[in-house]
Amino acid sequence: AIAAFSFNQAIEINHDALMERTQGRPLPSRRITPAAAWIAGSVAALLGAWVLWSQVNGLTAFLGALTVVLYAAVYTPLKRVTPFNTLVGGIPGALPPLMGWTAAQNAIGMGGILLFVLLFFWQLPHFLALAWMYKDDYARGGYRMLSLVDADGAACFRQVVLQSLLLLPVSAFPYMYGLAGHWYLLVAMLAGAVLLVIG
């Protein structure tokens, strides 16, 4: 996470400087230099991969490295190219729970897949709502968010509702596969319903 965020902010320093929400970050506010961010990110990526490889297992180390690459080299540049960046960004965003599973099990397994899918679908309505709240800021920064190509918000909130609806059955999967109990299902369905109503 440290590596991905360091690289992301080094890449987006000029864009972050234009946005009210991000101009106080260490790079746009010039509290640290871009070179320091690149060095810190590189050290964190290499050290993190080595620790995961040597102390956990190779699969988790691979997923950690993949998270950094997808976030910094794929998702970050796509934010200025296509509104579909949110879908792509959901992948590295959902990999850490899968890494927790593989750290414990040394295999992906159904539980790992369910954790990945659950977080992937939760992120979409969450981030689309943020993109709507900060749409003027994203426009100043030169980002291509769905909220910016959708003037009245209809498409953006149609996606929020659709993704919130999809989250409901996805949230039931851990119960259906015997990985969670009745209380989990009750809380997951209630929380999912609240998210859907708010959306």
KEMAR-482280 format. One line per field, with one value per atom (N, C-alpha, C): residue number from 1; residue in three letters; atom name; z, y, x. Coordinates in steps of 0.2 Angstrom, whole numbers, always signed. Atoms other than C-alpha are relative to their C-alpha. Layout:
residues N
drenvex = [NUM; ...]
numi = [ALA; ...]
pavo = [CA; ...]
pz = [Z; ...]
py = [Y; ...]
px = [X; ...]
***
This chain:
residues 199
drenvex = [1; 1; 1; 2; 2; 2; 3; 3; 3; 4; 4; 4; 5; 5; 5; 6; 6; 6; 7; 7; 7; 8; 8; 8; 9; 9; 9; 10; 10; 10; 11; 11; 11; 12; 12; 12; 13; 13; 13; 14; 14; 14; 15; 15; 15; 16; 16; 16; 17; 17; 17; 18; 18; 18; 19; 19; 19; 20; 20; 20; 21; 21; 21; 22; 22; 22; 23; 23; 23; 24; 24; 24; 25; 25; 25; 26; 26; 26; 27; 27; 27; 28; 28; 28; 29; 29; 29; 30; 30; 30; 31; 31; 31; 32; 32; 32; 33; 33; 33; 34; 34; 34; 35; 35; 35; 36; 36; 36; 37; 37; 37; 38; 38; 38; 39; 39; 39; 40; 40; 40; 41; 41; 41; 42; 42; 42; 43; 43; 43; 44; 44; 44; 45; 45; 45; 46; 46; 46; 47; 47; 47; 48; 48; 48; 49; 49; 49; 50; 50; 50; 51; 51; 51; 52; 52; 52; 53; 53; 53; 54; 54; 54; 55; 55; 55; 56; 56; 56; 57; 57; 57; 58; 58; 58; 59; 59; 59; 60; 60; 60; 61; 61; 61; 62; 62; 62; 63; 63; 63; 64; 64; 64; 65; 65; 65; 66; 66; 66; 67; 67; 67; 68; 68; 68; 69; 69; 69; 70; 70; 70; 71; 71; 71; 72; 72; 72; 73; 73; 73; 74; 74; 74; 75; 75; 75; 76; 76; 76; 77; 77; 77; 78; 78; 78; 79; 79; 79; 80; 80; 80; 81; 81; 81; 82; 82; 82; 83; 83; 83; 84; 84; 84; 85; 85; 85; 86; 86; 86; 87; 87; 87; 88; 88; 88; 89; 89; 89; 90; 90; 90; 91; 91; 91; 92; 92; 92; 93; 93; 93; 94; 94; 94; 95; 95; 95; 96; 96; 96; 97; 97; 97; 98; 98; 98; 99; 99; 99; 100; 100; 100; 101; 101; 101; 102; 102; 102; 103; 103; 103; 104; 104; 104; 105; 105; 105; 106; 106; 106; 107; 107; 107; 108; 108; 108; 109; 109; 109; 110; 110; 110; 111; 111; 111; 112; 112; 112; 113; 113; 113; 114; 114; 114; 115; 115; 115; 116; 116; 116; 117; 117; 117; 118; 118; 118; 119; 119; 119; 120; 120; 120; 121; 121; 121; 122; 122; 122; 123; 123; 123; 124; 124; 124; 125; 125; 125; 126; 126; 126; 127; 127; 127; 128; 128; 128; 129; 129; 129; 130; 130; 130; 131; 131; 131; 132; 132; 132; 133; 133; 133; 134; 134; 134; 135; 135; 135; 136; 136; 136; 137; 137; 137; 138; 138; 138; 139; 139; 139; 140; 140; 140; 141; 141; 141; 142; 142; 142; 143; 143; 143; 144; 144; 144; 145; 145; 145; 146; 146; 146; 147; 147; 147; 148; 148; 148; 149; 149; 149; 150; 150; 150; 151; 151; 151; 152; 152; 152; 153; 153; 153; 154; 154; 154; 155; 155; 155; 156; 156; 156; 157; 157; 157; 158; 158; 158; 159; 159; 159; 160; 160; 160; 161; 161; 161; 162; 162; 162; 163; 163; 163; 164; 164; 164; 165; 165; 165; 166; 166; 166; 167; 167; 167; 168; 168; 168; 169; 169; 169; 170; 170; 170; 171; 171; 171; 172; 172; 172; 173; 173; 173; 174; 174; 174; 175; 175; 175; 176; 176; 176; 177; 177; 177; 178; 178; 178; 179; 179; 179; 180; 180; 180; 181; 181; 181; 182; 182; 182; 183; 183; 183; 184; 184; 184; 185; 185; 185; 186; 186; 186; 187; 187; 187; 188; 188; 188; 189; 189; 189; 190; 190; 190; 191; 191; 191; 192; 192; 192; 193; 193; 193; 194; 194; 194; 195; 195; 195; 196; 196; 196; 197; 197; 197; 198; 198; 198; 199; 199; 199]
numi = [ALA; ALA; ALA; ILE; ILE; ILE; ALA; ALA; ALA; ALA; ALA; ALA; PHE; PHE; PHE; SER; SER; SER; PHE; PHE; PHE; ASN; ASN; ASN; GLN; GLN; GLN; ALA; ALA; ALA; ILE; ILE; ILE; GLU; GLU; GLU; ILE; ILE; ILE; ASN; ASN; ASN; HIS; HIS; HIS; ASP; ASP; ASP; ALA; ALA; ALA; LEU; LEU; LEU; MET; MET; MET; GLU; GLU; GLU; ARG; ARG; ARG; THR; THR; THR; GLN; GLN; GLN; GLY; GLY; GLY; ARG; ARG; ARG; PRO; PRO; PRO; LEU; LEU; LEU; PRO; PRO; PRO; SER; SER; SER; ARG; ARG; ARG; ARG; ARG; ARG; ILE; ILE; ILE; THR; THR; THR; PRO; PRO; PRO; ALA; ALA; ALA; ALA; ALA; ALA; ALA; ALA; ALA; TRP; TRP; TRP; ILE; ILE; ILE; ALA; ALA; ALA; GLY; GLY; GLY; SER; SER; SER; VAL; VAL; VAL; ALA; ALA; ALA; ALA; ALA; ALA; LEU; LEU; LEU; LEU; LEU; LEU; GLY; GLY; GLY; ALA; ALA; ALA; TRP; TRP; TRP; VAL; VAL; VAL; LEU; LEU; LEU; TRP; TRP; TRP; SER; SER; SER; GLN; GLN; GLN; VAL; VAL; VAL; ASN; ASN; ASN; GLY; GLY; GLY; LEU; LEU; LEU; THR; THR; THR; ALA; ALA; ALA; PHE; PHE; PHE; LEU; LEU; LEU; GLY; GLY; GLY; ALA; ALA; ALA; LEU; LEU; LEU; THR; THR; THR; VAL; VAL; VAL; VAL; VAL; VAL; LEU; LEU; LEU; TYR; TYR; TYR; ALA; ALA; ALA; ALA; ALA; ALA; VAL; VAL; VAL; TYR; TYR; TYR; THR; THR; THR; PRO; PRO; PRO; LEU; LEU; LEU; LYS; LYS; LYS; ARG; ARG; ARG; VAL; VAL; VAL; THR; THR; THR; PRO; PRO; PRO; PHE; PHE; PHE; ASN; ASN; ASN; THR; THR; THR; LEU; LEU; LEU; VAL; VAL; VAL; GLY; GLY; GLY; GLY; GLY; GLY; ILE; ILE; ILE; PRO; PRO; PRO; GLY; GLY; GLY; ALA; ALA; ALA; LEU; LEU; LEU; PRO; PRO; PRO; PRO; PRO; PRO; LEU; LEU; LEU; MET; MET; MET; GLY; GLY; GLY; TRP; TRP; TRP; THR; THR; THR; ALA; ALA; ALA; ALA; ALA; ALA; GLN; GLN; GLN; ASN; ASN; ASN; ALA; ALA; ALA; ILE; ILE; ILE; GLY; GLY; GLY; MET; MET; MET; GLY; GLY; GLY; GLY; GLY; GLY; ILE; ILE; ILE; LEU; LEU; LEU; LEU; LEU; LEU; PHE; PHE; PHE; VAL; VAL; VAL; LEU; LEU; LEU; LEU; LEU; LEU; PHE; PHE; PHE; PHE; PHE; PHE; TRP; TRP; TRP; GLN; GLN; GLN; LEU; LEU; LEU; PRO; PRO; PRO; HIS; HIS; HIS; PHE; PHE; PHE; LEU; LEU; LEU; ALA; ALA; ALA; LEU; LEU; LEU; ALA; ALA; ALA; TRP; TRP; TRP; MET; MET; MET; TYR; TYR; TYR; LYS; LYS; LYS; ASP; ASP; ASP; ASP; ASP; ASP; TYR; TYR; TYR; ALA; ALA; ALA; ARG; ARG; ARG; GLY; GLY; GLY; GLY; GLY; GLY; TYR; TYR; TYR; ARG; ARG; ARG; MET; MET; MET; LEU; LEU; LEU; SER; SER; SER; LEU; LEU; LEU; VAL; VAL; VAL; ASP; ASP; ASP; ALA; ALA; ALA; ASP; ASP; ASP; GLY; GLY; GLY; ALA; ALA; ALA; ALA; ALA; ALA; CYS; CYS; CYS; PHE; PHE; PHE; ARG; ARG; ARG; GLN; GLN; GLN; VAL; VAL; VAL; VAL; VAL; VAL; LEU; LEU; LEU; GLN; GLN; GLN; SER; SER; SER; LEU; LEU; LEU; LEU; LEU; LEU; LEU; LEU; LEU; LEU; LEU; LEU; PRO; PRO; PRO; VAL; VAL; VAL; SER; SER; SER; ALA; ALA; ALA; PHE; PHE; PHE; PRO; PRO; PRO; TYR; TYR; TYR; MET; MET; MET; TYR; TYR; TYR; GLY; GLY; GLY; LEU; LEU; LEU; ALA; ALA; ALA; GLY; GLY; GLY; HIS; HIS; HIS; TRP; TRP; TRP; TYR; TYR; TYR; LEU; LEU; LEU; LEU; LEU; LEU; VAL; VAL; VAL; ALA; ALA; ALA; MET; MET; MET; LEU; LEU; LEU; ALA; ALA; ALA; GLY; GLY; GLY; ALA; ALA; ALA; VAL; VAL; VAL; LEU; LEU; LEU; LEU; LEU; LEU; VAL; VAL; VAL; ILE; ILE; ILE; GLY; GLY; GLY]
pavo = [N; CA; C; N; CA; C; N; CA; C; N; CA; C; N; CA; C; N; CA; C; N; CA; C; N; CA; C; N; CA; C; N; CA; C; N; CA; C; N; CA; C; N; CA; C; N; CA; C; N; CA; C; N; CA; C; N; CA; C; N; CA; C; N; CA; C; N; CA; C; N; CA; C; N; CA; C; N; CA; C; N; CA; C; N; CA; C; N; CA; C; N; CA; C; N; CA; C; N; CA; C; N; CA; C; N; CA; C; N; CA; C; N; CA; C; N; CA; C; N; CA; C; N; CA; C; N; CA; C; N; CA; C; N; CA; C; N; CA; C; N; CA; C; N; CA; C; N; CA; C; N; CA; C; N; CA; C; N; CA; C; N; CA; C; N; CA; C; N; CA; C; N; CA; C; N; CA; C; N; CA; C; N; CA; C; N; CA; C; N; CA; C; N; CA; C; N; CA; C; N; CA; C; N; CA; C; N; CA; C; N; CA; C; N; CA; C; N; CA; C; N; CA; C; N; CA; C; N; CA; C; N; CA; C; N; CA; C; N; CA; C; N; CA; C; N; CA; C; N; CA; C; N; CA; C; N; CA; C; N; CA; C; N; CA; C; N; CA; C; N; CA; C; N; CA; C; N; CA; C; N; CA; C; N; CA; C; N; CA; C; N; CA; C; N; CA; C; N; CA; C; N; CA; C; N; CA; C; N; CA; C; N; CA; C; N; CA; C; N; CA; C; N; CA; C; N; CA; C; N; CA; C; N; CA; C; N; CA; C; N; CA; C; N; CA; C; N; CA; C; N; CA; C; N; CA; C; N; CA; C; N; CA; C; N; CA; C; N; CA; C; N; CA; C; N; CA; C; N; CA; C; N; CA; C; N; CA; C; N; CA; C; N; CA; C; N; CA; C; N; CA; C; N; CA; C; N; CA; C; N; CA; C; N; CA; C; N; CA; C; N; CA; C; N; CA; C; N; CA; C; N; CA; C; N; CA; C; N; CA; C; N; CA; C; N; CA; C; N; CA; C; N; CA; C; N; CA; C; N; CA; C; N; CA; C; N; CA; C; N; CA; C; N; CA; C; N; CA; C; N; CA; C; N; CA; C; N; CA; C; N; CA; C; N; CA; C; N; CA; C; N; CA; C; N; CA; C; N; CA; C; N; CA; C; N; CA; C; N; CA; C; N; CA; C; N; CA; C; N; CA; C; N; CA; C; N; CA; C; N; CA; C; N; CA; C; N; CA; C; N; CA; C; N; CA; C; N; CA; C; N; CA; C; N; CA; C; N; CA; C; N; CA; C; N; CA; C; N; CA; C; N; CA; C; N; CA; C; N; CA; C; N; CA; C; N; CA; C; N; CA; C; N; CA; C; N; CA; C; N; CA; C; N; CA; C; N; CA; C; N; CA; C; N; CA; C; N; CA; C; N; CA; C; N; CA; C; N; CA; C; N; CA; C; N; CA; C; N; CA; C; N; CA; C; N; CA; C; N; CA; C; N; CA; C; N; CA; C; N; CA; C; N; CA; C; N; CA; C; N; CA; C; N; CA; C; N; CA; C; N; CA; C; N; CA; C]
pz = [+0; +0; +0; +0; +4; -6; +6; -12; -5; +5; -23; +1; -1; -14; -2; +1; -15; -8; +7; -34; -3; +2; -37; +1; -1; -29; -3; +4; -37; -8; +7; -54; -1; +0; -50; +3; -4; -41; -3; +3; -54; +0; +0; -54; +7; -7; -35; +2; -2; -34; -2; +3; -44; +4; -4; -32; +7; -7; -16; +5; -5; -8; +1; +0; -12; +0; +0; -13; +6; -6; +5; +1; -1; +2; +0; +0; +5; -6; +6; -13; -3; +3; -20; +4; -5; -4; +0; +0; -7; +6; -6; +10; -1; +3; +1; -7; +7; -16; -4; +4; -30; +0; -1; -29; +6; -6; -11; +0; +1; -15; -4; +4; -29; +4; -4; -17; +5; -5; -3; -3; +4; -15; -2; +2; -22; +6; -6; -5; +3; -3; +2; -5; +5; -14; +1; -1; -13; +7; -7; +6; +1; -1; +6; -3; +3; -7; +3; -3; +1; +7; -6; +18; -1; +1; +11; -3; +3; +1; +5; -5; +15; +6; -7; +30; -1; +1; +22; -5; +5; +5; -7; +7; -14; -3; +3; -19; +3; -3; -6; -3; +3; -12; -7; +7; -30; +0; +0; -26; +3; -3; -16; -6; +6; -31; -5; +5; -43; +2; -2; -32; -2; +2; -34; -7; +7; -52; -3; +3; -56; +3; -2; -45; -3; +2; -50; -8; +7; -68; -5; +4; -74; +2; -2; -63; +0; +0; -60; -7; +6; -78; -4; +3; -83; +3; -3; -72; -4; +5; -85; -7; +7; -100; +0; +0; -96; +6; -6; -84; +3; -2; -83; +5; -5; -72; +7; -6; -57; +1; +0; -62; +0; +0; -65; +7; -6; -49; +6; -4; -40; +1; -1; -43; +5; -5; -34; +7; -6; -21; +4; -3; -18; +1; -1; -18; +7; -7; +0; +4; -4; +8; -3; +3; -4; +2; -2; +1; +8; -6; +19; +0; +1; +14; -2; +3; +4; +5; -6; +19; +5; -5; +30; -3; +3; +17; -5; +6; +4; -6; +6; -9; +0; +0; -16; +3; -3; -12; -1; +0; -12; +5; -5; +4; -3; +2; -4; -6; +6; -20; +2; -3; -10; +3; -3; +0; -5; +5; -16; -3; +4; -25; +5; -5; -9; +0; +0; -8; -6; +6; -26; -2; +1; -27; +5; -5; -11; -3; +2; -18; -5; +6; -34; +2; -2; -26; +5; -4; -13; -4; +3; -25; -5; +5; -38; +4; -5; -23; +1; -1; -19; -7; +7; -38; -1; +1; -38; +5; -5; -22; -2; +1; -28; -8; +8; -47; -2; +2; -48; +1; -1; -40; -5; +5; -52; -6; +6; -66; +0; -1; -60; -1; +0; -59; -6; +6; -76; -1; +0; -72; -3; +4; -82; +4; -4; -69; -3; +2; -73; +1; -2; -64; -4; +4; -76; -7; +7; -92; +1; -2; -84; +4; -3; -81; +5; -5; -72; +6; -5; -62; -1; +1; -69; -1; +1; -76; +6; -5; -61; +6; -6; -48; -3; +3; -60; +2; -2; -57; +7; -7; -39; +3; -2; -37; -3; +3; -49; +4; -4; -40; +7; -7; -23; +0; +0; -29; -1; +1; -35; +6; -7; -18; +4; -4; -10; -1; +0; -17; +1; -1; -17; +8; -7; +2; +3; -3; +4; -1; +2; -4; +6; -6; +12; +4; -4; +21; -4; +4; +6; +0; +1; +5; +7; -6; +24; +4; -3; +28; +5; -5; +39; +2; -3; +50; -1; +1; +52; +2; -2; +61; -5; +5; +47; -6; +6; +34; +2; -2; +44; +0; +0; +46; -7; +7; +28; -4; +4; +21; +2; -2; +32; -2; +3; +28; -7; +7; +10; -2; +2; +10; +2; -2; +19; -6; +6; +5; -6; +6; -8; +1; -2; +0; -1; +0; +2; -8; +7; -16; -4]
py = [-6; +0; +6; -6; +12; +1; -1; +9; +2; -2; +10; +7; -7; +27; +4; -5; +34; +1; -1; +30; +4; -3; +36; +8; -7; +53; +3; -3; +55; +1; -1; +52; +6; -4; +63; +7; -6; +78; +6; -6; +91; +0; +0; +85; +1; -1; +84; +7; -7; +102; +4; -4; +108; -2; +2; +99; +2; -2; +106; -6; +5; +89; -3; +3; +84; +4; -4; +99; +1; +0; +98; -6; +6; +81; +2; -1; +80; +2; -2; +81; +7; -6; +95; +6; -5; +105; +1; +0; +102; -1; +2; +95; -6; +5; +81; +0; +0; +79; -6; +6; +68; -6; +5; +59; -4; +4; +55; -5; +4; +48; -6; +6; +37; -5; +4; +31; -4; +3; +28; -6; +6; +18; -6; +5; +8; -4; +4; +3; -4; +3; -1; -6; +6; -12; -5; +5; -21; -4; +3; -23; -4; +4; -28; -7; +6; -41; -5; +4; -48; -3; +2; -49; -5; +4; -57; -7; +7; -70; -4; +4; -74; -2; +2; -74; -3; +2; -78; -6; +5; -87; +4; -3; -83; +2; -2; -82; +7; -6; -68; +6; -5; -59; +2; -1; -61; +5; -5; -53; +7; -7; -39; +4; -3; -35; +2; -2; -36; +6; -6; -24; +6; -6; -11; +2; -1; -13; +2; -2; -13; +7; -6; +2; +6; -6; +13; +0; +0; +7; +0; +0; +4; +4; -4; +12; +7; -7; +28; +4; -4; +33; +0; +0; +27; +5; -5; +40; +6; -6; +53; -2; +2; +42; -2; +3; +33; +0; +1; +33; -7; +7; +14; -1; +1; +17; -2; +2; +14; -8; +7; -4; -3; +3; -7; +1; -2; +2; -5; +5; -10; -6; +7; -25; +1; +0; -19; +2; -1; -12; -6; +6; -29; -6; +5; -39; -1; +1; -35; -6; +5; -46; -7; +6; -60; -2; +1; -58; -3; +2; -60; -8; +7; -77; -4; +4; -83; +0; +0; -78; -6; +5; -90; -7; +6; -103; -3; +2; -103; -2; +2; -105; +5; -5; -94; -2; +3; -105; +4; -4; -100; +5; -5; -90; +6; -6; -79; +3; -3; -77; +4; -4; -72; +7; -6; -59; +5; -4; -52; +3; -2; -51; +5; -4; -44; +7; -7; -29; +3; -3; -27; +4; -3; -24; +5; -6; -13; +6; -6; -1; +4; -3; +3; +5; -5; +12; +5; -4; +19; +5; -5; +27; +4; -4; +32; +6; -5; +42; +6; -5; +50; +4; -3; +54; +6; -5; +63; +6; -6; +73; +4; -4; +79; +1; +0; +80; +7; -6; +98; +0; +1; +94; -5; +5; +79; +4; -4; +91; +4; -4; +103; -4; +4; +89; -4; +3; +83; -8; +7; +66; -2; +2; +56; -4; +4; +50; +0; +1; +44; +7; -6; +59; +6; -6; +71; -1; +1; +63; -1; +2; +62; +7; -6; +80; +0; +0; +76; -5; +5; +61; -6; +6; +49; -7; +6; +37; -2; +2; +38; -3; +3; +34; -6; +6; +21; -5; +5; +12; -1; +0; +16; -5; +5; +7; -7; +6; -7; -4; +4; -11; -1; +2; -10; -6; +6; -22; -6; +6; -34; -2; +1; -32; -5; +4; -40; -8; +8; -58; -1; +1; -56; -1; +1; -53; -6; +6; -68; -6; +6; -80; -3; +3; -82; -4; +4; -88; -7; +5; -99; -6; +4; -107; -3; +3; -111; +4; -3; -98; +6; -5; -86; -3; +3; -89; +5; -4; -82; +7; -7; -66; +4; -3; -62; +2; -1; -64; +6; -5; -53; +7; -7; -39; +2; -2; -40; +2; -2; -39; +6; -6; -25; +6; -5; -15; +1; -1; -19; +4; -4; -13; +7; -7; +3; +4; -3; +6; +1; -1; +3; +6; -6; +15; +7; -6; +28; +2; +0; +25; +3]
px = [+4; +0; +4; -4; +14; +3; -3; +23; -5; +5; +7; -2; +2; +2; +5; -5; +19; +1; +0; +20; -5; +6; +2; +1; -1; +6; +6; -6; +23; -3; +3; +14; -5; +6; -1; +2; -2; +9; -3; +2; +4; -8; +7; -14; -3; +2; -16; +1; -1; -9; -6; +6; -25; -6; +6; -37; +0; +0; -43; +1; +0; -45; +7; -6; -27; +6; -6; -16; +4; -3; -12; +5; -4; -3; +7; -7; +16; +3; -4; +21; -3; +2; +10; +1; -2; +13; +7; -8; +32; +3; -3; +35; +5; -5; +44; +0; -1; +51; -2; +1; +46; +5; -5; +62; +0; +1; +59; -6; +6; +42; +2; -2; +50; +4; -4; +63; -3; +3; +52; -5; +4; +40; +3; -4; +53; +3; -2; +60; -5; +6; +43; -2; +2; +39; +5; -5; +55; +0; +0; +55; -6; +6; +37; +0; +0; +39; +5; -4; +54; -2; +3; +46; -6; +6; +30; +3; -3; +41; +4; -4; +53; -4; +3; +41; -7; +7; +24; +0; -1; +24; +0; -1; +27; -6; +6; +9; -2; +2; +6; +4; -5; +22; -2; +2; +16; -6; +6; -1; +1; -2; +7; +3; -3; +18; -5; +6; +3; -4; +4; -6; +3; -3; +7; +0; +0; +9; -7; +7; -10; -2; +3; -13; +4; -4; +2; +1; -1; +5; -6; +6; -12; -6; +6; -26; +2; -2; -16; -1; +1; -14; -7; +7; -31; -5; +4; -39; -1; +0; -35; -2; +1; -40; -8; +7; -57; -4; +4; -71; +0; +0; -69; +6; -5; -54; -2; +3; -65; +0; +1; -68; +7; -7; -49; +3; -2; -45; -2; +3; -56; +4; -3; -45; +6; -5; -29; -3; +3; -41; -3; +2; -48; +5; -5; -32; +2; -2; -27; -3; +3; -40; +1; -2; -36; +7; -7; -18; +0; +0; -23; -2; +2; -32; +6; -5; -17; +6; -5; -5; -2; +2; -15; -1; +1; -19; +5; -5; -5; -4; +4; -19; -5; +5; -32; -7; +6; -47; -6; +6; -65; -1; +1; -64; +4; -4; -50; -4; +4; -61; -6; +6; -76; +2; -3; -66; +1; -2; -59; -7; +7; -77; -4; +4; -85; +3; -3; -73; +0; +0; -72; -7; +6; -91; -2; +2; -92; +4; -3; -79; -3; +3; -89; -5; +5; -104; +4; -4; -92; +4; -4; -80; -4; +4; -93; -4; +3; -102; +5; -5; -85; +1; -2; -82; -6; +5; -99; +1; -1; -96; +6; -6; -79; +1; +0; -83; +3; -3; -78; +8; -7; -61; +3; -3; -58; +0; -1; -62; +6; -6; -49; +7; -6; -37; +1; -1; -40; -1; +2; -47; -7; +6; -60; -4; +5; -73; -7; +7; -90; -4; +4; -97; +1; -2; -88; -3; +2; -95; -8; +7; -113; -2; +2; -119; -5; +6; -135; +1; -1; -128; -4; +5; -141; +4; -4; -128; +4; -4; -117; -4; +4; -131; -3; +3; -138; +5; -5; -121; +0; +0; -121; -6; +5; -138; +1; -1; -134; +6; -6; -117; -2; +2; -126; -5; +4; -139; +4; -5; -125; +3; -3; -117; -4; +4; -132; +1; -2; -130; +7; -8; -111; +1; -1; -113; -2; +3; -123; +5; -4; -110; +4; -3; -99; -4; +4; -114; -2; +2; -120; +6; -6; -102; +2; -2; -102; +6; -6; -88; -3; +3; -100; -6; +7; -115; -6; +6; -132; +0; -1; -127; +4; -3; -115; -5; +5; -129; -5; +5; -141; +3; -4; -128; +1; -2; -122; -6; +6; -140; -3; +2; -145; +5; -5; -129; -1; +0; -131; -7; +7; -150; +1; -1; -144; +4; -4; -131; -4; +4; -144; -5; +5; -157; +4; -4; -143; +2; -1; -138; -6]
***
